[in-house]
C-alpha cells in the first residue's frame, strides 16, 4: 500500500508539472511570430529615432551658425526660417518655411 500511496501523488504532480511546461512551450511557439515582428518594429523605431535625432542636431548646428536666416526686426516681432518635419511615403523630410510672429496681435504666419 505504501508503494502506490507515495508514487501516485508523485506521478500526478509530475504529470501536472510537465503539462504546465508543455502548455507554456506551446504558447511561446504560437506567439513567436508576434514577438519577432515586435522586435523588428522596435529596432526600426530605434533606428528612426537615432537618425531623426542626428538630423535635428545637425539642423540646430546649422541654424546656430547661420545668422542671416534670423533677424528680429523690432522688440515685439520675430521672423526667420523654421524647419518642419513632414512625413512622406518613404520616410521623413525637412521643409524650410519663412515665418513671422507679431506679438501685439499674436499672429503667426508661414
C-alpha positions as CSV (number, residue, x, y, z in Angstrom):
1,X,0.0,0.0,0.0
2,X,2.8,2.4,0.8
3,X,4.3,1.9,-2.6
4,X,1.4,3.2,-4.6
5,X,0.3,5.9,-1.9
6,X,3.6,7.6,-2.4
7,X,4.1,7.0,-6.2
8,X,0.6,8.0,-7.3
9,X,0.7,11.6,-5.9
10,X,4.3,12.0,-7.2
11,X,3.2,10.8,-10.6
12,X,0.2,13.2,-10.6
13,X,2.4,16.1,-9.5
14,X,5.0,15.4,-12.3
15,X,2.2,15.0,-14.9
16,X,0.7,18.4,-13.9
17,X,4.1,20.0,-13.9
18,X,5.1,18.6,-17.3
19,X,1.6,19.6,-18.7
20,X,2.1,23.2,-17.4
21,X,5.6,23.4,-19.1
22,X,4.3,21.9,-22.3
23,X,1.4,24.4,-22.4
24,X,3.9,27.2,-21.8
25,X,6.1,25.9,-24.6
26,X,3.1,25.7,-27.0
27,X,2.1,29.3,-26.2
28,X,5.6,30.5,-26.7
29,X,5.7,28.8,-30.1
30,X,2.3,30.3,-31.0
31,X,3.4,33.8,-30.2
32,X,6.9,33.6,-31.7
33,X,5.9,35.5,-35.0
34,X,4.3,38.3,-33.0
35,X,7.5,38.6,-30.8
36,X,9.7,38.7,-33.9
37,X,7.5,41.4,-35.5
38,X,7.6,43.4,-32.3
39,X,11.4,43.1,-32.2
40,X,11.7,44.2,-35.8
41,X,9.3,47.2,-35.2
42,X,11.3,48.1,-32.1
43,X,14.6,48.1,-33.9
44,X,13.1,50.2,-36.8
45,X,11.7,52.7,-34.3
46,X,15.1,52.9,-32.5
47,X,16.9,53.5,-35.8
48,X,14.4,56.1,-36.9
49,X,14.7,57.9,-33.6
50,X,18.5,57.9,-33.8
51,X,18.5,59.2,-37.4
52,X,15.9,61.9,-36.6
53,X,17.9,63.0,-33.5
54,X,21.1,63.3,-35.5
55,X,19.2,65.3,-38.2
56,X,17.8,67.6,-35.6
57,X,21.2,68.2,-34.1
58,X,22.7,68.9,-37.5
59,X,19.9,71.4,-38.2
60,X,20.4,73.0,-34.9
61,X,24.1,73.5,-35.6
62,X,23.2,74.8,-39.0
63,X,20.7,77.3,-37.5
64,X,23.2,78.4,-34.9
65,X,25.9,79.0,-37.5
66,X,23.6,80.8,-40.0
67,X,22.9,84.3,-38.6
68,X,21.5,85.7,-41.8
69,X,18.4,83.4,-41.5
70,X,17.2,85.1,-38.4
71,X,16.9,88.8,-37.5
72,X,14.5,90.4,-35.0
73,X,13.1,93.5,-36.8
74,X,11.6,95.0,-33.7
75,X,11.1,94.4,-30.0
76,X,7.7,92.8,-30.5
77,X,8.0,90.9,-33.8
78,X,10.2,88.0,-34.8
79,X,10.8,86.4,-38.1
80,X,13.1,83.8,-39.6
81,X,13.2,80.3,-41.0
82,X,11.5,77.4,-39.4
83,X,12.3,73.8,-40.3
84,X,9.2,71.5,-40.2
85,X,9.5,67.7,-40.4
86,X,7.0,66.3,-42.9
87,X,6.1,62.6,-43.3
88,X,6.5,61.2,-46.7
89,X,5.7,57.7,-48.0
90,X,9.3,56.7,-47.9
91,X,10.3,58.4,-44.7
92,X,10.6,62.0,-43.4
93,X,11.9,65.2,-44.9
94,X,12.7,68.7,-43.5
95,X,10.9,71.6,-45.2
96,X,12.2,75.2,-44.7
97,X,9.5,77.8,-44.1
98,X,9.9,81.6,-43.6
99,X,7.8,82.6,-40.6
100,X,6.8,85.8,-38.9
101,X,5.3,86.3,-35.4
102,X,3.7,89.6,-34.3
103,X,3.4,89.6,-30.5
104,X,0.9,92.5,-30.4
105,X,-1.7,90.7,-32.5
106,X,-0.5,87.2,-31.7
107,X,-0.4,86.2,-35.3
108,X,1.9,83.6,-36.7
109,X,2.3,83.4,-40.5
110,X,4.3,80.9,-42.6
